[in-house]
Amino acid sequence: MDNATWVMPTHIIAAAGIVINDNDEILMVKTHRGGWVFPGGQVEVGENVIDAVKREVMEETGIDIEVGEVFCISSNTCTYPGYNGVKEVPTKIMLDFICRAKGGIPRPSDENSESAFFPRDKVQELITAPAIVERFKAYLEYEGRPIYMEYVTKPNFQLKLKRSI
């Protein structure tokens, strides 16, 4: 390969948390598009992943957390046309952590219309996005070894690989 023409690959790195409170309830946020997800988002330049989870959960919900173990690593290997001046959205790597709530009261943010804790058995019925459903299933199936998944979300969701690592 000619190094003069080689372009380094670009990936979005994201981090999210299943945040559990003292009542064993799970923190969820309702997106402005109406779907419920667990809080998280992109890791910023120069930021470590643990700090990104803490920041994203605080920004989106007002809840302070302690970040625990990784339960799922997933790759969204599709690219698709961007928006708001972004030419193309690149592939994405997501790291999902089990977290404990340390304090705060759930509140909405610029990124979501509502945040609240829900009983564990209610959460799965709230989630409608197939990728989030699969990532939540990985949490429910977690037995000490992280799950690795590969999927695409565009044009339609397709789970390509799922296994313990």
C-alpha positions, -999 to +999 in steps of 0.1 A: +000+000+000+012+035-009+015+054+023+011+087+004-025+078-005-035+057+025-062+074+047-065+062+083-099+047+091-123+068+111-145+054+138-168+070+163-162+057+198-192+058+221-199+048+257-231+042+276-242+029+309-269+007+324-273+028+356-288+010+385-302+027+416-306+014+452-340+001+443-325-021+415-342+002+389-326+011+356-321+047+343-336+054+309-338+085+287-365+093+261-351+107+229-367+136+212-377+111+185-397+093+211-376+062+217-362+051+251-325+043+254-300+040+282-278+071+285-246+075+266-229+091+237-197+099+219-163+100+235-148+134+229-113+141+216-088+137+245-114+122+268-111+087+283-140+063+281-148+061+318-150+099+320-172+099+289-197+076+304-199+098+336-202+130+316-228+117+292-250+103+320-247+135+340-254+157+309-284+137+298-299+129+332-284+148+361-274+115+378-239+111+392-226+075+387-198+051+395-187+032+364-183-006+368-175-034+343-180-035+306-208-059+297-210-053+259-187-041+231-205-036+198-196-025+163-221-008+140-202-015+108-223+005+084-217+040+071-245+062+060-250+098+047-245+124+073-265+155+083-259+190+096-228+194+074-214+159+081-207+141+047-208+106+060-214+090+095-185+065+100-186+031+116-191+031+154-177+012+184-198+012+215-187+002+250-215-005+274-209-004+312-228-015+343-230+016+366-243+025+400-262+057+407-245+078+434-268+108+435-290+133+417-326+134+405-335+124+369-343+153+346-345+160+309-318+177+289-312+192+255-307+157+242-338+140+256-373+149+267-374+128+298-352+106+321-364+082+348-357+050+366-378+020+357-381-015+372-358-039+353-387-060+340-403-028+324-372-016+305-373-040+276-408-031+267-398+006+266-370+001+240-379+002+203-346+006+185-333-029+175-297-021+183-306-009+218-328-039+223-298-062+215-274-042+237-299-044+266-303-082+260-265-084+263-268-068+298-295-093+308-274-122+295-241-109+311-224-135+333-190-120+338-177-121+302-186-093+279-207-099+248-193-087+214-217-079+187-215-067+151-245-052+135-256-027+109-284-002+114-289+011+078-308+006+057-323-020+081-310-034+113-292-067+109-273-085+137-243-101+120-224-116+150-230-121+187-207-140+211-190-139+245-154-127+246 
